[in-house]
């Protein structure tokens, strides 16, 4: 059985391409450096995917995007999507497991915080809450760009 997981990407922009593909532009890899504080980031985008095993569909799913302890954005999985997931789960779970196959459901969320004022160093996080508990995504550390040492 596949355990629930959350995966999130922080980036400068999310663009929908021709053919329905999405491109993530300016992806951050754990750190976001700014020249000085205070600093106003024009926008920060979040691509969030939450996974669960087909045999354990979500009853509810709420996502929070936080800067330190302050909630910047909240997202909720629509009830019709969750209801469809539960109906599909009942039909497919036994069939898939009978053949030794595992399958997961994926819910994808996108949101943007614009502008994002940064008064000082902080940590940006994504958390998801469901009936089974909390999932924590990877954090983004915001810090001042290190200055070169004077000779």
C-alpha positions in Angstrom: 0.0 0.0 0.0 1.2 3.5 -0.8 1.4 5.9 2.1 0.1 9.5 1.8 2.6 12.1 0.6 2.8 15.7 -0.3 5.1 17.2 -2.9 5.5 21.0 -3.4 7.5 23.2 -5.7 8.2 26.9 -5.1 8.7 29.0 -8.2 8.5 32.4 -9.8 5.7 31.5 -12.3 3.5 28.6 -13.5 2.4 28.8 -17.1 -0.1 26.7 -19.0 1.3 25.7 -22.3 -0.5 24.7 -25.5 -1.7 21.1 -25.2 -2.4 21.5 -21.5 1.1 21.1 -20.2 2.3 23.3 -17.3 5.8 24.9 -17.1 7.3 25.9 -13.8 9.6 28.9 -14.2 12.3 29.9 -11.8 12.2 26.9 -9.4 13.7 27.3 -6.0 15.7 24.5 -4.5 15.4 25.0 -0.7 16.7 28.6 -0.5 15.5 31.9 -1.8 18.0 34.7 -1.4 17.1 38.4 -1.5 19.5 41.3 -1.8 18.4 42.9 1.5 15.5 43.1 4.0 12.9 44.5 3.8 12.2 43.1 0.3 9.0 42.8 -1.8 8.9 39.7 -4.0 6.5 40.4 -6.8 5.1 36.9 -6.6 5.8 33.4 -5.4 4.0 30.4 -6.9 3.2 27.1 -5.4 2.7 23.8 -7.2 1.4 21.2 -4.7 0.5 17.6 -5.3 -0.9 15.3 -2.6 -1.0 11.5 -3.1 -3.0 8.8 -1.4 -3.5 5.1 -2.1 -6.6 4.2 -4.1 -7.8 2.2 -1.1 -7.7 5.2 1.1 -9.4 8.2 -0.6 -9.5 11.5 1.3 -12.5 12.3 3.3 -11.4 16.0 3.4 -8.2 17.8 2.5 -7.1 21.3 3.5 -3.8 22.9 2.5 -2.1 25.8 4.2 0.8 27.9 2.8 2.6 29.5 5.7 5.3 32.1 6.2 6.7 31.2 9.6 3.4 30.8 11.5 1.3 33.1 9.4 -1.1 31.6 6.9 -0.7 33.2 3.5 -3.0 31.0 1.5 -5.6 28.2 2.2 -6.8 25.7 -0.3 -9.6 23.0 0.1 -10.1 20.0 -2.1 -13.6 20.4 -3.7 -16.2 17.9 -2.3 -17.2 16.7 -5.8 -13.6 15.7 -6.5 -13.4 13.9 -3.2 -16.8 12.2 -3.7 -15.7 11.0 -7.1 -12.5 9.7 -5.6 -14.3 7.7 -3.0 -16.7 6.2 -5.6 -13.8 5.3 -7.9 -12.0 3.8 -4.9 -14.8 1.4 -4.1 -14.9 0.2 -7.7 -11.2 -0.1 -8.3 -9.4 -0.9 -5.1 -10.4 -4.6 -4.9 -9.8 -5.1 -8.7 -6.3 -3.6 -8.5 -5.3 -5.4 -5.4 -6.6 -8.7 -6.8 -4.0 -8.4 -9.5 -1.3 -7.3 -7.2 -1.3 -3.7 -8.5 -1.2 -0.5 -6.4 -2.6 2.7 -7.6 -2.7 6.2 -6.2 -4.9 9.2 -6.5 -3.2 12.6 -7.0 -4.7 15.9 -6.2 -2.9 18.9 -7.7 -3.2 22.5 -6.4 -1.6 25.7 -7.6 -1.7 29.1 -5.9 0.2 32.4 -6.0 1.0 34.9 -3.3 1.4 38.3 -4.9 3.0 40.5 -3.7 5.0 38.8 -0.9 6.5 41.3 1.6 9.6 39.9 3.3 10.6 41.9 6.4 13.4 39.5 7.4 14.6 35.9 7.2 11.7 33.4 7.3 10.7 29.9 6.4 7.9 29.2 3.9 6.1 25.9 4.3 3.2 23.9 2.9 1.1 21.7 5.1 -1.9 19.5 4.4 -4.5 18.3 6.9 -6.8 15.3 6.3 -8.9 12.9 8.3 -5.7 10.8 8.7 -3.5 13.6 10.0 -1.0 16.2 8.8 1.4 16.0 5.9 4.4 18.4 5.7 5.9 19.5 2.4 9.5 20.7 1.8 10.3 24.1 3.3 11.8 27.2 1.6 14.3 29.2 3.6 14.3 32.9 2.8 17.6 34.7 3.6 19.7 37.6 2.7 22.2 37.0 -0.1 25.6 36.5 1.5 27.9 39.5 0.8 31.3 38.9 -0.5 34.0 39.4 2.1 36.0 42.6 1.8 39.7 42.2 1.2 
